[in-house]
Amino acid sequence: MTLMQELDASDSAKIGREMHAFASELYPICRSITGDGIRETLARIGQRIPLRLTDVPTGTQVFDWTVPKEWNIRDAYIKNSVGQRIVDFKVSNLHVMNYSAPIHQSMPLRELRAHLFSVPETPDWIPYRTSYYREDWGFCLAHRRLMELRDDDAVYEVCVDSTLEDGCLTYGECYVPGRSPEEVLISAHACHPSLANDNLSGVTVAAALARMLAKRDLRYSYRFLFIPGTIGAIAWLANNREKTHRIRHGLVLTCVGDSAGFHYKKSRRGDAEIDRAMAEVFRHIGEPSQILEFSPNGYDERQYCSPGFNLPVGCLMRSVWGTFPEYHTSADNLDFIRPEKLAGSLRVCAAVIDVLEGNRRYCNLNPFCEPQLGRRNLYASGPGSEEAISARLWVLNQSDGEHSLLDIAQRSGLSFPVLLEAAELLRQNGLLSLLQGNDIASM
């Protein structure tokens, strides 16, 4: 049974609700690239799948980057002259600029303004801002609220009860072994605070996929990374440089919970098997989809695809980062992601893995003219028989040891699952043999 068949036989609505519930559980946690928030997030992921944690100490050099001090926060607020909290971290963890240095002072609005951030175009939304690599502090608030502040001699009490101290950066790995040590890498950033699509959607889909794969007999081994954005991928690559040659395919998951159609950003190579597999899945998935060319902007695929590694890693999204109004604002909330869309994204991931797992080369054992399918009961009539017979003929014709099933799918226009079923049936009937020595795609 393929992953897609497993999903088809299950309650997809229930699976979607379970992923959304997990996102709801993680949503209130104030995450960052270091600190207790991301460790708590990883601990909760670890309650669902086996997760090995790695700590990288502050000051560690990872290629051209240095692991920063660890940031933790207990409280943050701005109080007006009568002691009312007008901006309150406890109401929304987006209210404080992530990685804000500690401060407790009183100041007039004219001094405070340089540390206030809003989005005038969406006056009721709180923006998300960070200051990871330069020591600063700030608050984010709805623009409508900012406009209500009095620009007179009133004094505001400003408090960020945080720490920036030597500590560590923590990331988590789930390794699902297969028959081969060759790996498929699935990566999701887990460092943003209360942002549902740009963070938690990728985390929840990746965790659900890992749970599915853990129960199966697999061709490839699978490595799932739950990491802080940018610096986490760089730290993992620096720590695992000698292992990266095992990665045959890879996928970054992000922004996969909203209602937009699918987008896939190709790997730097542009013609890697993962790129072709995703294009094949998009042709038959039944939802709007678009293939994007590689660019050095985006998520952690840009680290995996840096020229020194040039790994075959693409990025699966629904809405593309930075292009939807809710991006990096409080509007990227639990209402913005939908259970059925999370389930649909899991379905796409399952379909792609089915292609990667099943993409092999075969040899036709009866290559001189077309074998007689009728006497083998392989030319039956009935519903769906025309497509099935066409698939068998395509597989027989192209199975010369040079063409994979994915090659045949792209040339014939038939779906990969139909061709995979045809290949297995032909093999069982003695017409095909699996080509040995090319079972695992080469880099």
Buried (B, 14 or more C-beta within 10 A) or exposed (E): EBBBEBBEEEEBEEBBBBBBEBBBBBBEBBBBBBBBBBBBBBBBBBEBBEBEEBBBEBEBEBEEBEBBBBBBBEEBBBBBEEEEBBBBBEEBBBBBBBBBBBBEEEBEBEEBEEBBBBBEEBEEBBBBBBBBEEEBBBBBBBBEBBEEBEEEEEBBBBBBBBBBEEBBBBBBBBEBEBEBEBBBBBBBBBBBBBBBBBBBBBBBBBBBBBBBBBEBEBBBBBBBBBBBBBBBBBBBBBBBEEEBEBBBBBBBBBBBBBEBEBBBBBBBBEEBBBBBBBBBBBBBBEBEBEBBEBEEEBBBBBBBBBEEBBBBBBBBBBBBBEEBEBBBBBBBBBEBBBBBBBBBBBBBBBBBBBBBBBBBBBBBBEEEEEBEBEEBEBBEEEEEEEEBBBBBBBBBBBBEEEBBBBBBBBEBEBBBBBBBBBBBBBBEBEBBBBBEEEBBBEB
